[in-house]
Amino acid sequence: MIAALNYMINNDEPYSLGVILRDHDRGAELEKNDDLDSVNVMVDDHITGRMNHPDDIDFFLYNTDAPALYRIEVRPPEDMDASIAFFNRKRERVIDVNSAGRGRREVYPNFHSDSDFYIAVSSKTGTPLPAGDYILTVTPLRNAENYEREPNNEVSRANSLPGMTVSGYTSYPGDKDYFLLAFNSRINERFEVTGVKGGEIKVSVTDPLGYIIRSVDVRGNSKIVFNETIDKKGYLIVESLSEDYDNPYTIIFGGGK
């Protein structure tokens, strides 16, 4: 709509209106995408976006046809404190990520989804608005059958062991990963732990009631081997002491008597 300002008219001088049609770059966000009803669908593994007002939130839909693990990363401009939120197919908010700070990439290394999911990107910077673009990247993880599934940060959400080997990530500051240890009889089990390159973890074994009976600290990607007696049931807890979102830890079980 075009209207005269303050009801002032001029019938002698015409105005002109120009419209330029440009092809949309499918690798860039298209506003308005401020809620779950107006999302941009990601057609590639990455997309660029920009904060256009102080309360701007950019929503994206990632389509998938099978359960998988994904590494999700936002690389912000230097003046943006990026924040990420994940929503499942039912539009339930499941995870929030904001731990890196201004100008630093936000990473969630192992997001598990059985179906399509939504990603929301926002800025905690406030005003003035970030001047540059951010880049959102979603990367499926290959050969992820033996990886942990978040959230597993308490006993009630402990993962069952997928086999004789399990790998996981320090997904956020203070992350704890719980795994259920279950055997047919009392056993002296062997644990071979390879730590996180660039990080530090604490690995603990508990009794059937969840009380810790042994803990070891593992710095960097060093390897520690130990045995512990499990009375049919217990829990293995991997706690993040210093995070690294690019490299996993690995624990090999077996050889117990």
GIQUI-V338076 format. One record per backbone hydrogen bond with DSSP energy under -1.0 kcal/mol. NH is the residue of the N-H (numbers start at 1). CO is the residue of the C=O. E is the energy in kcal/mol with one decimal. If there is no record, write none. Layout:
BEGIN
nh: <NH/NH>
co: <CO/CO>
e: <E/E>
END
This chain:
BEGIN
nh: <8/28/29/38/40/42/47/48/49/56/58/59/60/61/62/68/70/71/72/73/74/75/80/83/84/85/86/87/88/91/94/95/97/103/104/106/108/111/113/117/118/119/120/121/122/124/134/135/136/137/138/139/141/147/148/157/158/159/166/167/168/171/175/177/178/179/180/181/183/187/189/191/192/193/194/195/199/200/201/202/203/204/205/206/207/210/213/214/216/218/220/222/224/226/228/230/232/233/234/236/237/238/239/240/241/242/249/250/251/252/253/257>
co: <5/25/48/35/59/61/136/27/134/53/121/33/119/40/117/113/111/139/108/137/106/135/77/122/97/120/95/118/92/88/86/86/84/80/101/74/72/70/68/62/87/60/85/58/83/81/49/75/47/73/45/71/69/144/167/154/155/178/251/146/249/169/172/238/152/236/159/234/232/230/228/226/252/224/250/222/196/242/218/239/216/237/214/235/211/207/205/205/203/201/199/219/193/191/189/187/230/231/181/179/204/177/202/175/200/200/168/194/166/192/164/188>
e: <-2.0/-2.0/-2.7/-1.5/-2.2/-2.8/-2.1/-2.5/-2.0/-2.2/-2.8/-2.6/-2.6/-2.7/-3.0/-2.1/-2.1/-3.0/-2.8/-2.4/-2.6/-2.5/-1.8/-2.2/-2.7/-1.9/-2.6/-2.2/-2.2/-2.3/-2.9/-1.1/-3.2/-2.8/-1.7/-2.1/-3.0/-3.0/-2.2/-2.0/-2.8/-2.6/-2.7/-2.6/-2.2/-2.9/-2.6/-1.8/-3.1/-2.9/-2.9/-2.8/-2.6/-1.5/-2.4/-1.6/-1.8/-2.6/-2.2/-2.3/-1.7/-1.4/-2.1/-2.6/-2.6/-2.3/-2.9/-3.0/-3.3/-2.6/-2.2/-3.1/-2.3/-3.2/-3.0/-2.5/-2.5/-2.3/-2.3/-2.6/-3.0/-2.8/-2.5/-2.3/-2.3/-2.0/-3.0/-1.4/-2.2/-3.1/-2.9/-1.5/-2.5/-2.3/-2.3/-3.7/-1.8/-1.9/-2.1/-2.7/-2.8/-2.5/-3.1/-3.0/-2.8/-2.1/-2.5/-2.3/-2.8/-2.5/-3.2/-1.5>
END
